[in-house]
Amino acid sequence: MLIVGCTSQSSNGSNSQNNVEVNSIMTTNYTIDDVTLNSGYKMPVLGLGTWTLSDSESETCVYEAIKVGYRLIDTARYYGNEVGVGRGVRKAIDDGIVKREEIFVTSKIMLSNYNSPDKAIDDSINALNIGYIDLMLIHQPGYRDEEVYKALERAVKAGKVHSIGISNYYTPQDFERINKIAEIVPAVVQNENHPFYQNTELQNYLKQYGTVVESWYPFGGRGNTKDLFNNETIKQIAAAYNKTSAQIILRWHLQAGYITVPGSKNLAHIAENFNIFDFELTESEMQAMAKLNKKRRFENW
Ligand SMILES: NC(=O)c1ccc[n+]([C@@H]2O[C@H](COP(=O)([O-])OP(=O)(O)OC[C@H]3O[C@@H](n4cnc5c(N)ncnc54)[C@H](OP(=O)(O)O)[C@@H]3O)[C@@H](O)[C@H]2O)c1
């Protein structure tokens, strides 16, 4: 197994422990295959994103992705496809391809449910119908999001959810607003992140907590991918390895220490995006990718 990041022991994610051990053991145990979250659970570093996939597309794509080797699936209440994602996972389990404990499913509480977060968690669990949820996130900052985080903590204590985190919190200050009321330190911050928008400041800040950044829009999102795919630096590196721009970008995400969940409803792309474990970007290629940072986001939420 190729080790590409910090390797010291992670903690159990409790804030009381953070207070004494934050500088000594709270780093990230990250390998190219998975990361040990500060909750103690392992999370695969490459998964399938399902935004814009219907229930039936999700069922097929999730099932086929699991056959290819994917073990991480990203959904959300907002996507309206938790039922399909759950069906795809259950089919893979029923067919003996994986066991439930080998699959890692993320969902998110959507803004319009922030008034009833405990019910929102139960609704997602019922829709997915795969028992517990591996990782549940607050989808975005909003009114009562601190209360929403408390509901996530209750779900962890009740065994309904294994790990919890937040999404679309971009600065250390944004993170600390939730973290300071938290009993359980967020395990993951899922944000827009790609070669044109590399939020290394947040990533570096979070290392003290063993909190990992997960990239959404690894390719810039639907409608924007040509900007990244046609970038000359990325194309040159791709040619050198006989890989596609998509594969180089994903390899960069992993070697830069991010989890990522490229979205696709194309089975050839799904297979291509997982075929990135047979090569490694050099230090100078990683530096060239780092220079692509334009602090340019494609969305504004
Ligand atoms: N937390 C949040 O607020 C948030 C926001 C946005 C997204 N997300 C999550 O992050 C995931 C990723 O974002 P995204 O799906 O919106 O954008 P993305 O992964 O950056 O890009 C998806 C686009 O790339 C294309 N694509 C995928 N693989 C390709 C390949 N190998 N070659 C050529 N084109 C390829 C897809 O088309 P095809 O379908 O044709 O392959 C689609 O048009 C989402 O699915 C969702 O799970 C989270």
The ligand as a Gaussian input file, in Angstrom:
#p B3LYP/6-31G(d) Opt

LIG

0 1
 N      -21.769000      18.873000      -0.583000
 C      -22.125000      19.573000      -1.638000
 O      -22.641000      20.707000      -1.529000
 C      -21.908000      19.007000      -3.000000
 C      -22.064000      19.828000      -4.122000
 C      -21.842000      19.279000      -5.378000
 C      -21.488000      17.942000      -5.509000
 N      -21.365000      17.151000      -4.402000
 C      -20.997000      15.722000      -4.528000
 O      -19.795000      15.675000      -5.269000
 C      -19.982000      14.819000      -6.396000
 C      -19.100000      15.271000      -7.544000
 O      -19.565000      16.480000      -8.092000
 P      -20.324000      16.542000      -9.492000
 O      -20.772000      15.179000      -9.840000
 O      -21.355000      17.581000      -9.386000
 O      -19.182000      17.101000     -10.465000
 P      -17.794000      16.485000     -10.989000
 O      -17.559000      15.138000     -10.377000
 O      -16.760000      17.522000     -10.863000
 O      -18.092000      16.337000     -12.543000
 C      -19.120000      15.514000     -13.022000
 C      -19.076000      15.659000     -14.535000
 O      -17.896000      15.013000     -15.013000
 C      -18.245000      14.098000     -16.038000
 N      -17.300000      12.983000     -15.944000
 C      -17.104000      12.123000     -14.915000
 N      -16.101000      11.288000     -15.184000
 C      -15.643000      11.608000     -16.420000
 C      -14.626000      11.083000     -17.243000
 N      -13.837000      10.078000     -16.824000
 N      -14.428000      11.642000     -18.456000
 C      -15.203000      12.668000     -18.878000
 N      -16.181000      13.228000     -18.136000
 C      -16.405000      12.683000     -16.904000
 C      -19.658000      13.704000     -15.749000
 O      -20.319000      13.282000     -16.916000
 P      -20.836000      11.755000     -17.134000
 O      -22.021000      11.552000     -16.265000
 O      -21.136000      11.731000     -18.583000
 O      -19.679000      10.859000     -16.773000
 C      -20.235000      15.026000     -15.243000
 O      -20.596000      15.859000     -16.332000
 C      -21.474000      14.920000      -6.679000
 O      -21.933000      13.893000      -7.527000
 C      -22.028000      14.876000      -5.279000
 O      -22.034000      13.544000      -4.786000
 C      -21.543000      17.680000      -3.157000

